[in-house]
Amino acid sequence: MVVAIELDPRMVLELQRRFQGTPFSNRLKVIQGDVLKTDLPYFDICVANIPYQISSPLTFKLLNHQPSFRCAIIMFQREFAMRLVAQPGDTLYCRLSVNTQLYARVSHLLKVGKNNFRPPPKVDSSVVRIEPRKPRPQVNPKEWDGFIRICFIRKNKTLGSIFRIKNVLSMLEKNYKTLQALQQLQNGSSGSTNVEMDISGLGDSKEDQSMDLDDGTDNEMEVEDGDADGEASEFKQKVLAVLKEKDYSEKRSSKLSQEEFLHLLSQFNMAGIHFS
Ligand SMILES: C[S@@+](CC[C@H](N)C(=O)[O-])C[C@H]1O[C@@H](n2cnc3c(N)ncnc32)[C@H](O)[C@@H]1O
């Protein structure tokens, strides 16, 4: 059974006209609507030629779908496809690569040049295979997203300098204090917090659709936290102690593997430092 989702009613009618009266007509169901707003039925394989502006939200909607599918073959704009499959050290390695590869194995299948279309569009395309990892990694998506956003504020800066940025430290310290206060409140009660596993929010970012934003220039949000009295605050020392392990403070997100990000996040969490 094939389920097709198409927004344009004229395309839906055309599809139905072509299938009517053929032996395949009862094996095709066409849903007219926005794929991003449609509850997807169970599927094991997804094949799609999509409008490129929905690449990121669609990818994460698919990866959020349960039970997870076997494989998706999707055509994307070349640049987006290369970001999806980029490995540590590649120029295009970015948040999108890390977030997607946390939940799926992705591979580049084939290049489709713009001249294969009439009229030729402005951009080249690529077909990519996406295979969800099973079981899905048990990471709190909000925690992961918050952590990876910070790591990629400047992917070519060392983590040591990123985690010394004043705003980063003060945000983390605020989280830390809030959580400590919550834990004190919960002490004695059996209340456990439910971890929200919805990962579709990872595809919300506009920057996924644009070129690499890391131009290496600093901005005023990135002022380093000075040690006013010559000594780092207790909280800053806590953060730097986590980074000291395995020399993370000298490493850069542009070269960090999935396993290293996961390990570093777990080390922060073990020290009571959280990102959501
Ligand atoms: C690149 S064309 C592909 C057309 C056809 N499926 C093919 O493979 O030749 C993208 C199609 O997606 C449809 N579309 C655009 N936005 C959509 C959305 N949010 N949900 C579902 N379909 C959408 C467009 O109407 C268009 O027919």
The ligand as a Tripos MOL2 file, in Angstrom:
@<TRIPOS>MOLECULE
LIG
   27    29     1     0     0
SMALL
NO_CHARGES

@<TRIPOS>ATOM
      1 C1          9.3470   18.9560   -5.8430 C.3       1 LIG1
      2 S1          7.6330   18.7540   -6.1010 S.3       1 LIG1
      3 C2          7.4820   17.0450   -6.3840 C.3       1 LIG1
      4 C3          6.2800   16.6740   -7.1810 C.3       1 LIG1
      5 C4          6.0660   15.1680   -7.3930 C.3       1 LIG1
      6 N1          5.8390   14.5160   -6.0990 N.3       1 LIG1
      7 C5          7.2760   14.5590   -8.0730 C.2       1 LIG1
      8 O1          8.0150   13.8140   -7.4300 O.co2     1 LIG1
      9 O2          7.4570   14.8210   -9.2640 O.co2     1 LIG1
     10 C6          7.0550   18.9900   -4.4770 C.3       1 LIG1
     11 C7          5.5640   18.7230   -4.3040 C.3       1 LIG1
     12 O3          5.2690   18.8900   -2.9200 O.3       1 LIG1
     13 C8          4.0150   19.5500   -2.7910 C.3       1 LIG1
     14 N2          4.0570   20.2330   -1.4880 N.ar      1 LIG1
     15 C9          4.5760   21.4460   -1.1890 C.ar      1 LIG1
     16 N3          4.4990   21.6960    0.1330 N.ar      1 LIG1
     17 C10         3.9190   20.5980    0.6840 C.ar      1 LIG1
     18 C11         3.5320   20.2430    2.0070 C.ar      1 LIG1
     19 N4          3.7840   21.0710    3.0270 N.pl3     1 LIG1
     20 N5          2.9320   19.0520    2.2200 N.ar      1 LIG1
     21 C12         2.7100   18.2030    1.1800 C.ar      1 LIG1
     22 N6          3.0410   18.4770   -0.1050 N.ar      1 LIG1
     23 C13         3.6300   19.6590   -0.3430 C.ar      1 LIG1
     24 C14         3.9490   20.4850   -3.9700 C.3       1 LIG1
     25 O4          2.5940   20.7650   -4.2870 O.3       1 LIG1
     26 C15         4.6560   19.6700   -5.0560 C.3       1 LIG1
     27 O5          3.7310   18.9030   -5.7850 O.3       1 LIG1
@<TRIPOS>BOND
     1     1     2 1
     2     2     3 1
     3     2    10 1
     4     3     4 1
     5     4     5 1
     6     5     6 1
     7     5     7 1
     8     7     8 2
     9     7     9 1
    10    10    11 1
    11    11    12 1
    12    11    26 1
    13    12    13 1
    14    13    14 1
    15    13    24 1
    16    14    15 ar
    17    14    23 ar
    18    15    16 ar
    19    16    17 ar
    20    17    18 ar
    21    17    23 ar
    22    18    19 1
    23    18    20 ar
    24    20    21 ar
    25    21    22 ar
    26    22    23 ar
    27    24    25 1
    28    24    26 1
    29    26    27 1
@<TRIPOS>SUBSTRUCTURE
     1 LIG1         1 GROUP 0 **** ****
